[in-house]
Amino acid sequence: MAGTEKAIERLSGRMSTLDGLYKRGIVTGGLLSKQLKSLLSSKDARIVFKSLVEL
């Protein structure tokens, strides 16, 4: 479970960064969409999915 916790921390950090960039107007529209898609298809997202959803 330690690997899953680290993956969640990394995903959370990336989401916080995206949130900050979005709030400042740096990332919008298509770029935001691409970044979210990248985040959801990342290795960390797969680790979390396999650990918490697929069981």
Sequence and secondary structure as in RCSB ss.txt:
>XXXX:A:sequence
MAGTEKAIERLSGRMSTLDGLYKRGIVTGGLLSKQLKSLLSSKDARIVFKSLVEL
>XXXX:A:secstr
 HHHHHHHHHHHHHHHHHHHHHHTTSS HHHHHHHHHHHHTSHHHHHHHIIIII 
